[in-house]
Amino acid sequence: MSVTTRSVQAPVWVLVFGNFVVACGVLVVPGMLDALAQDLRISVPTAGTLLSVAALAMCLGAPAFAAFTSRVDRRVLLVAALLALGLGHLACALAPDYVSLAVVRPFSVLGAAVFTPQAAATIGLMVPAHQRATAVTTVFLGWSMASVLGMPIGNLLASYGSWRYAFALIAALAMLAAVLVWRVIPSGLSVPPLTLSSWGQVARNARLRLVLLATFMWCAGHLMVLGYATPALRDLVGAPPALQAMLLTLMGVCGVLGNVMLSRAVARIGADAGSRVALSFVIGGMVLWSLAAWAWPRPWAIGLAMMVWGIGSFAFVSNQQARLAGSVPALASASLALNTSSLYAGQALGAAMGGWMLTWSGFTSLGPVGLTLVGVALALSVWADRINRVARS
């Protein structure tokens, strides 16, 4: 199904808002991890397990829901995902203690496992093939917008009010997004049914395997540091909550700018080059973070690192989605779901490794190890591009 550019504008921006809400739900815990640990009287590594269990649930949920819901109308599926996200975060807001929150948190993000890949697949059904990469990267702008508002607002609400307010706000936004999706996304959109052969075709495609593995390695290195950003900022530069929120906002603003610039450029330079450019910014930022943490722990130095790092962070993920959607369009629903699974598997690994390293070696060790993992992601990405060039020649 294809529609005119004008008629697809409203669905695109509604899906951007939906991704914004979903991303706020995912990013809210890293944004308020320090305050949440203090309020629940648990250690930062223990609080970090909330990141791991949520990421693991999304990792397993993305391909499972893609497989079992491939015959469901896309509008119905996206609305159901947002309603599940809203109810789950309401349950988080009402959790009486850490144990209850640890049980509820994985269920609260299952809607995110569905929404992000299926939003990309849905908009791919609504635009001509030559507009698909731009549309997919635009829809993912919601994630970078959430980095501007989601993490800082969660940090401020938890620091000056209660972490429960942050969860309740996301629940309300999810309900609003569900209404908008129902009103704007047309009914009758469907994707080709996924079978075991669909997953097998993705697994046998060397390029798709490498792109997915690059996503996994990037996210592991990224979240190993960013997942513990608020306690790291407090430990490294003595940043109070207001300064933490300001630095997170600065990083998020750069994330939006980077995503917008690469979204506009992807039609010209291609998603492969866009991913390499984005990863180069991430690596540059993590180099600066590591140097600042070890040798010059000052707010301005950390802030500079976060700005450079932010430019590439969300741009990389949106370009990855465009690469997958454009590589084998018939397998886009499966490959995008597996990309989401790779993201969250990387989050689970990064959060777990980060918590373990904090226990044994402190905050200064996070940057170099995370940087190494992102470097591996760049190597994998270049390898995938080389396979693509050979196949076209």
N, C-alpha and C positions, 0 to 999 in steps of 0.2 A: 504494500500500500504506500503510495506517495501522495503528498499534498503540497500545496504551494508554500513558499517560504513564509508568506504573511500568515496563513492559516495555522502554521506550526509554531508560531512565536509564543502564543499563550501556553500550549503544552510544554514547550521547552522551559519556560520560566517557572511554571508550576513544578516541574520535575527538579529544577534547580533548588526551589524552596524545599521540596521534599528531601533532597539530598542534604540540604543545610540542616534540617531538623534531625535527620538520621545521624549526620556527622556530629552534631552537638551531643546526641545521646552516647556516641562512642567516645568522644573526646572529653566529656565532662569530668570523668573520673581522673584522668591525668592532670586536668587543670586544677583540681581541688584535692589532689592526693595528700598533700602536706596537712591541710586543715582537717581532712577526713580522718587521717591517722591520729591526729591529736585529739579530736573529739571522741573517737571510738576507743581511745587509749590502747592503740596497737602500734607496732613499729612500722616504719615506711616500707621495708621489704614485705611485711605481712599485708599491708594495704595494697601493695603491688600485685598480690595474687588476684585481686579483683580484675586487674587488667588481663591476666593470663586466662582466668576462667571465662571471661566474657569473649576474649579473642578465640579461644578454643571452641566455644559454642557457635560463633559465627563461621569459623573455619569449617566445621562439620555441617553447619546448617545451609550454607550457600549452595553447594552442589546437590545436597539432598532435596532441598525445596525446589531447585531448578528442575530436578528429575521428576519429582512427584506432582509438580504444578504446571508442567509444560502445556497441558490442555486447558488450563484455566484462562479465562478472559483476562487480559493484562490490566484493565482498569480495576476489576474486582481484586486481583492479586495485589496490586500496589496499595489499594485502600486497606485491604486486610493487613498488610505488612505495617502500615502506619498505625492502625488501630492497636495491633499487638505491641508496637513500640510504646504507644501512649499508655496502655494499661500496665505494661511492664515497668515503666518508669514511675508510674503512680505507686505501684507496689514497692519500688525501691525507696520512695519518699516516706513510706509508712513503716519500713523495716525497723524493728526496735533495737537491733544490735548488729555487730559485725557478722556473726554466723548467719543470721537471717538474710542480711544483705548479700553475703557470698552465695547463698542458695538462690536468691531471686535474680541477682544480676545477670547470670547467663541467659535466663529466659527473657529478660528485658531487652536484649539486643538481637534476638532472633529476627525481628522485623527488619533490622538493618541488613542482615545476611540476605534477605530477599530483595529489599527495595533497590539498593544501589546497582547490582548487576541487571536487574529486570527493568529499571528505569533506562539504562543504556540500551538494552535490547529493544525496549518499547519505542524509543525515539528513532532507533534505526529502522523500524518498520514504517515510520511516518515521513521520512525524507528520501529524496532521490539518492542513489548510490554516491554521487560525487559530493554530496553534502554530509555524508554520514560521519566522517571523521570530525568535522567541525561541530556537528550537533552533539556528538557523544562527549567531546571535550568540554563543550559549553555546559551540558547538564552536570558535569562533575564540578563546575564552579561552586556549587553549594558546599562542597567539602572545604574548599579554601576559604570561603566566606565564614564557615563555622570556626575556622582557626582564628579569625579576627575576633569573633564574638563569643563562640562557645566556651573555649578554654578560659579566657579572661573573666567572663560573666560567672562561670562556675566557680572560679577562684575567688572572686569578690563576694559572691553570695555566701559561699562556705566560710570565708574568713570573717565577714562582718555580720552575717546572719546565721544561716544553717545550710549544710549541704543538702538537707531535705528540700529547701526552696528550689535549688537547682534542678533536682529530679522532677519536682512538680511543674516547673516551667516547661521542661521538655515534654512532659505529658500533655500539657495544654497545647503546645505548638504542634505536636503530632496529630492531635484531633483536628486542628485547623487545617493542616496539610491534607488530611484524609478527605475533608469536605471539598477542598479545592481540586484535588485529583479527580474525585467523583464527578465534579461539575465540568471539568475541562478536558480530560482525556476521553477520547471517543471509545465507545464499546465496540466489541467485535474484533479487536486486535488479538492475534494469536501468533505463536511461534511454532516452528516445526516440532512435533513431538520428539522428546529426547529418549533415546534407547541406549542399551548397553553399547551398541556400535558407535553411537555419537561420542561417548566418553573414550572408547577405544581409538577412534579416529584422532581425537585431540592428543591422546597419549602417544600415538605413533608419529605425530607430526613434530619433527625435530625443532622447527622454529617455534611452534607454540610452546613446547616443553621449556625451551630456553627463556622465552619471554615470561612465562609463569614463574620459573625459578628465579629470574631477576627480580620480579615483584617480591617474592618471598625473602630474598636476601636483603633487598633494600629496606623492607619494612622491619625486619629483625634488627638491623643496625640503627634505623631511624628511631624506633620506639625504645630501644635499649637506653637511649639518652633522653628523648623527649618525654617518655613515660614518667620519668623521675625528675622532670624539669623544675617543678616548684620546690621540692626539698633541695635539689642541687643548687638552685639560685640562692636559697637561704643559706646553705652551707658554704658555697664558694664566695659569694659577695655580700652576704648578710642582707639579702633583699627582703624587705617587708612585703606583705601581700599587695599593696598598691604598686610597688615597683615590679613585682612578679607579673601582675596583670598587664602593666604597661609593656614589658618586654615580650610577653606572649602576644599582645595585640600587635606590636611592631612586627613580630615574626609573621603573624597572620596577614597583615596588610601586604607585606612582601609576597606572601603566598598567593594572595588574590592577584596582585600585579603580575607575578610570574605566570600564573595560570592564564590570565587574560591575554598576555603578550604571546604566549606559545599557542593558545587556542586560535588566535588570529593568524599566526604564522604557519600552523600545521598544514594548511592547504597548499602552502608554497614550498615549505622545506620537507614536508612529510613527517609522519608520526615517529618514524625510526630516528631521524635526526633530532626531533623534539625531545625524545626520551634521553638521548645522549647529552644534549645541552642541559636538560633539567638535572640529570645525575651529576654533571660536572659542577653545578652550583651547590648541590647537596654536599658533595665531597669538599669543595672549597670552604663551605660554612662549617663543616665538622672538623676540618683542619684548624680553622681559627678558634673554634670552641675548645679543642684539645690543647692548643697552645695557651689560650687564655686561662684555662683551668689549671694548667701546670705552672705557667711562668708569670702570668699577669692577670690575676683574678680581680678585674675591675668591671663595674657595671657596663661601661661603654664598650669594653672589649668583648664581653659576652653578648651585648646587644648587637654589635657589628656581626658577630658570628651568626646570631639568630636571623639577622636580616638576609645575609647571603644564603644561608641554609634554607630559609623560608621560600626564597624565589623559586627554588627547584622542587620543593617537596611535593606539593599537590599537583604541579604541572607534570611531574613524572607519572603519577598515577593516572591522570586523565589521558596522557599520551599512550600509556600502556593499554588502556581500554580501547583507544582508537586503533592501535596496532592489531589487537586481537579481533576487533570487529571488522577490520579491513582485510586481514590475512586470509581467513576462510569464513566468509559471511554466513554460509550454511551452518557452521558450527559455533556461531557467535554466542548463542544462548548458553551453550555448555562452556565455552572457553571463558566468557565473562564471569560466569558463576565460579569457575575454578580460579580465576584471577582474584575474585573477592575472597575465596577460600585461602589462596596463597597470601593475600594481605593479612588476613587474620591469623593464619598459622605463623607468619612472621612476627606479628604482634605478640602472640603467645610465647614464642621462643625468646624474643627480645625482652619482654617483661620478666620472664623467668630468669634469663641470664643476667639482666640488670639487677634484679633483687639479690641473686646469689653473689654477684660481684660487690654490691654494696656491703654485704655482710663481711666480706673478706678483705676488700681493698679500697673501699671508699669511692667517692664521686669522681675523683680525677681519672680513674681507670675506665670509666664508661666511654668517653670520647674516642680513644684510640681503638678500642675493640669494635665499637660501632662503625667507625671509619673503615676499618678493614672489611667488614661485611658489605658496606656500600660499595667499596672498591671491587669486590667480587661481583656485585650486581652489575656494575658497569662493564666488566669483562664479559659477563654472560650476555648482556644486551648487545655488545659489539659482535659477539659470535653469532647471535640470532640474525643480526642485520647482514652479516656476511653470507649466511645460508640463503637469505632472501635474494641477495644480489646474484648469487650463483644460480639459483633457480630461475631467475628472470633472464639470465644471459643465454 
